[in-house]
Amino acid sequence: NHVDIAMPRTEVPTGKGHRDFTIDLNPFIGYKEAARRRDFTINALMEDVLSGEIVDSFGGLQDLENGIIRCVDPKTFVEDPLRVLRAAQFASRFGFDVDEATLDLCKTIDLSALSRERVEEEMKKALIKSKKPSVFFEVLRKTDHLDVWFKEVKEMIGVPQDPIYHPEGDVYTHSMEVLDRAALYQDKVSDPYHFALLA
């Protein structure tokens, strides 16, 4: 399994990019403040490695049980634009819903300063680790974020098809259905990522 280690720290944004932060490590800020800098409540859960106790400062257990992606702190959430894409790929991978307040916050965040590599990394997780990769694009549609990185996907919305052969609707709807159908065959192809891109 892949494990990320995050030291207790505070961050101050210095620019618009994902890495534009001044970071101060501080092992004495306490559980709650350390968890506050996490993106979503389900990622702010902590386990005491000695006692096994789960430390839940922001209602992550309830959100995990209810399948909700909710930001921890609206003030700090908007400082990292990559979190919009993380919300989309988590919703896609885990079948969770992004709560309305978090969706509204995502609408206010500018994604243009993100690197192509970081955007592709989040999209790739959605495409190869999800049973419904279309959810990734649907969250970005709901938050008005298809424009910057996925213009071709946005341009499919509203493009009509012959209803006799395509009763499902426009080209966007058709393409999302094909993408989800392709996800059913991920374990049967040698290159699941490029297979998904071809869908």
Secondary structure, 3 states (H helix, E strand, C coil): CCCCCCCCEEEEECCCCCCCEEEEECCCCCHHHHHHCCCEHHHCCEECCCCCCEECCCCHHHHHHHCEECECCHHHHCCCCHHHHHHHHHHHHHCCEECHHHHHHHHCCCCCCCCHHHHHHHHHHHHHHCCCCHHHHHHHHHCCCHHHHCHHHHHCCCCCCCCCCCCCCCHHHHHHHHHHHHHCCHHHCCCHHHHHHHC
